Amino acid sequence: MKSKIIFKSSSVLLLCALALASASAFAHDKGHGAHADAQKIGVAGLAARVSRTVDVDMSDAMRFTPASVLVKQGETIRFVVKNSGKLKHEFVLGGAKELKEHYELMKKFPEMEHSDPNMVTVASGQAGEVIWQFTQAGEIAFACLQPGHYDAGMKGMVNVAKGKKAEKAKAAVQTPDEHASHQH
């Protein structure tokens, strides 16, 4: 009788562990898929169709440089994301609400691995890239979802303008660093 109780208890614990693992996997997949929705932020871009490259630096000051990027609707951008800090950082494109939800999930599962095309995790001193086509005009957020980083302000914004407005706005918003990087 005692062996039957132990066997039943072990079986119940095993079933509970499997159910928890399944729920975690579902929540993880839902978290990634929710903020990669093409209707909201665009679609994974093709390398052959890249319009331009935007270099993004991530630092242990919990900041992205630049923190704001202007693109045209339909444009495909290659984000080359460099981690100049000592800590692991991420660059994740998404809607502000979805990024916040995913961040809450990351706090519970900090070792979560990412493989979606709208995000890249970058180790200290390394670089990665995201190629993304912006299909909708509006604001698309980006953030580092490593625990503590989002709360510390490691966020940015991609402003997606319709048509020719983007070209005029880009000329008006050019930073001194952008000006210094080109040669006369």
C-alpha positions as CSV (number, residue, x, y, z in Angstrom):
1,M,0.0,0.0,0.0
2,K,2.8,2.4,0.9
3,S,4.5,1.8,-2.5
4,K,1.2,2.7,-4.3
5,I,1.0,6.0,-2.4
6,I,4.6,6.8,-3.2
7,F,4.1,5.9,-6.9
8,K,0.9,8.0,-7.1
9,S,2.6,10.9,-5.4
10,S,5.6,10.7,-7.8
11,S,3.2,10.5,-10.7
12,V,1.3,13.6,-9.6
13,L,4.5,15.5,-9.1
14,L,5.7,14.5,-12.6
15,L,2.4,15.5,-14.2
16,C,2.5,18.9,-12.4
17,A,6.1,19.5,-13.5
18,L,5.1,18.6,-17.1
19,A,2.1,20.9,-17.0
20,L,4.2,23.8,-15.7
21,A,6.8,23.2,-18.3
22,S,4.2,23.2,-21.0
23,A,2.6,26.4,-19.7
24,S,6.0,28.1,-19.6
25,A,6.8,27.1,-23.2
26,F,3.4,28.3,-24.3
27,A,3.8,31.7,-22.5
28,H,7.3,32.0,-24.0
29,D,6.1,31.3,-27.6
30,K,3.1,33.7,-27.1
31,G,5.4,36.4,-25.8
32,H,7.6,36.3,-28.8
33,G,4.9,35.9,-31.4
34,A,2.8,38.7,-29.9
35,H,5.3,41.4,-30.5
36,A,6.4,40.1,-33.9
37,D,2.9,40.6,-35.4
38,A,3.4,41.9,-38.9
39,Q,0.2,44.0,-38.7
40,K,1.8,46.1,-35.9
41,I,5.5,46.3,-36.5
42,G,6.4,44.9,-39.9
43,V,8.1,41.7,-41.1
44,A,11.5,40.1,-41.1
45,G,13.5,41.7,-43.9
46,L,15.5,40.2,-46.7
47,A,19.2,41.0,-46.7
48,A,19.0,41.6,-50.5
49,R,16.5,44.3,-50.0
50,V,18.2,46.3,-47.2
51,S,17.8,50.0,-47.9
52,R,20.4,51.1,-45.4
53,T,22.3,50.1,-42.2
54,V,21.7,51.7,-38.8
55,D,24.5,51.1,-36.2
56,V,23.1,50.9,-32.7
57,D,25.3,50.8,-29.6
58,M,24.2,49.2,-26.3
59,S,26.0,50.3,-23.1
60,D,26.0,49.4,-19.4
61,A,24.6,52.9,-18.8
62,M,21.4,51.2,-20.0
63,R,21.1,53.3,-23.1
64,F,20.8,52.7,-26.8
65,T,22.7,55.1,-29.1
66,P,20.8,56.3,-31.1
67,A,17.7,56.0,-29.0
68,S,15.5,57.3,-31.9
69,V,15.6,56.1,-35.6
70,L,13.6,57.5,-38.5
71,V,12.6,55.2,-41.4
72,K,10.2,55.3,-44.3
73,Q,7.2,53.0,-44.5
74,G,8.3,50.0,-46.6
75,E,12.0,50.5,-45.9
76,T,14.1,47.5,-45.0
77,I,16.7,48.3,-42.3
78,R,19.8,46.3,-41.2
79,F,20.3,47.2,-37.5
80,V,23.9,46.3,-36.6
81,V,23.8,46.2,-32.8
82,K,27.0,46.4,-30.8
83,N,27.3,45.7,-27.1
84,S,30.0,48.0,-25.8
85,G,29.2,47.1,-22.2
86,K,30.3,44.2,-19.9
87,L,26.7,42.9,-19.4
88,K,24.6,40.9,-21.9
89,H,22.1,43.2,-23.7
90,E,19.3,42.7,-26.2
91,F,17.7,44.7,-29.0
92,V,14.0,43.7,-29.4
93,L,11.6,45.5,-31.8
94,G,7.9,45.5,-30.8
95,G,4.9,47.4,-29.7
96,A,5.3,49.2,-26.4
97,K,2.7,47.0,-24.7
98,E,4.1,43.8,-26.0
99,L,7.6,44.7,-25.0
100,K,6.5,45.4,-21.5
101,E,4.6,42.1,-21.3
102,H,7.7,40.2,-22.6
103,Y,9.9,42.0,-20.1
104,E,7.7,40.8,-17.2
105,L,8.1,37.3,-18.6
106,M,11.9,37.8,-18.9
107,K,12.0,38.7,-15.2
108,K,10.5,35.3,-14.4
109,F,12.7,33.4,-16.9
110,P,16.0,35.4,-17.2
111,E,17.8,32.7,-19.2
112,M,15.1,32.7,-21.9
113,E,16.7,32.3,-25.3
114,H,15.5,34.3,-28.3
115,S,15.4,33.3,-31.9
116,D,12.8,35.5,-33.5
117,P,13.8,37.8,-36.4
118,N,12.8,41.0,-34.5
119,M,15.4,40.5,-31.8
120,V,19.0,39.8,-31.0
121,T,20.8,39.0,-27.8
122,V,24.4,40.2,-27.8
123,A,27.2,39.3,-25.4
124,S,29.8,41.8,-24.1
125,G,32.1,43.1,-26.9
126,Q,30.1,41.4,-29.6
127,A,27.7,42.5,-32.3
128,G,24.6,41.1,-33.9
129,E,22.0,42.2,-36.4
130,V,18.3,42.5,-37.1
131,I,17.0,43.0,-40.6
132,W,13.5,44.4,-40.5
133,Q,11.0,45.8,-43.0
134,F,8.7,48.4,-41.6
135,T,5.3,47.9,-43.3
136,Q,3.2,50.3,-41.2
137,A,3.6,54.0,-40.5
138,G,3.8,54.9,-36.8
139,E,6.0,54.3,-33.8
140,I,7.7,51.0,-33.2
141,A,9.5,50.6,-29.8
142,F,12.8,48.8,-29.2
143,A,14.2,47.8,-25.8
144,C,16.6,45.6,-23.9
145,L,14.5,43.0,-22.0
146,Q,17.2,41.7,-19.8
147,P,16.0,41.9,-16.1
148,G,16.5,45.4,-14.8
149,H,17.6,46.9,-18.1
150,Y,14.1,47.9,-19.3
151,D,13.2,49.5,-15.9
152,A,16.5,51.4,-16.0
153,G,15.4,53.1,-19.3
154,M,17.1,50.9,-21.9
155,K,14.4,51.8,-24.6
156,G,14.2,53.5,-27.9
157,M,11.8,54.3,-30.7
158,V,11.7,53.8,-34.5
159,N,9.5,56.5,-36.1
160,V,8.1,55.1,-39.4
161,A,7.0,57.9,-41.7
162,K,4.8,57.6,-44.8
163,G,6.4,58.5,-48.1
164,K,8.5,61.6,-48.6
165,K,7.8,62.9,-45.1
166,A,10.6,60.6,-43.8
167,E,13.3,62.0,-46.0
168,K,12.4,65.6,-45.0
169,A,12.2,64.7,-41.3
170,K,15.6,62.8,-41.5
171,A,17.4,65.8,-42.8
172,A,15.9,68.0,-40.1
173,V,16.8,65.5,-37.3
174,Q,20.3,64.7,-38.3
175,T,22.5,64.6,-35.2
176,P,26.0,66.1,-34.9
177,D,27.5,62.5,-34.7
178,E,25.8,61.6,-38.0
179,H,27.2,64.8,-39.6
180,A,30.7,64.0,-38.3
181,S,30.7,60.5,-39.7
182,H,30.5,61.5,-43.3
183,Q,33.4,62.9,-45.3
184,H,33.5,66.1,-47.3
